[in-house]
Amino acid sequence: MVWIRRFLITLPFAIAAVLNVLAIAADRLHLDREHVAGYVFLFATPWGWLLDQGWFPIIRNRSLMALIGYGFLLWIPAALYSGCLWLLFFGFGFCRSAGSTPEK
């Protein structure tokens, strides 16, 4: 059961890594980037309200802007998904241990 929890907690990072590779490959190979971008935005949509706060100003360097974009659209939501899953598992474990009383 522990390995299933670990797998589920790391799954958002694996999804972010796959989307990152697909986005870079589509950009480098001049493929249809809109499909990959749709999946990236679908991945980040639940956290859009949090990520759309204007934390960073507009940067003129294209590479740095792409790095910040990948961070905000892929890696920060992956960390938030993993954190929520960890809290969910922690909450279930806490409720299970609080519900069982030790026998004397």
Sequence and secondary structure as in RCSB ss.txt:
>XXXX:A:sequence
MVWIRRFLITLPFAIAAVLNVLAIAADRLHLDREHVAGYVFLFATPWGWLLDQGWFPIIRNRSLMALIGYGFLLW
IPAALYSGCLWLLFFGFGFCRSAGSTPEK
>XXXX:A:secstr
 HHHHHHHHHHHHHHHHHHHHHHHHHHHTT  HHHHHHHHHHHHGGGHHHH S  S   S HHHHHHHHHIIIII
HHHHHHHHHHHHHHHHHHHHHHHHS    
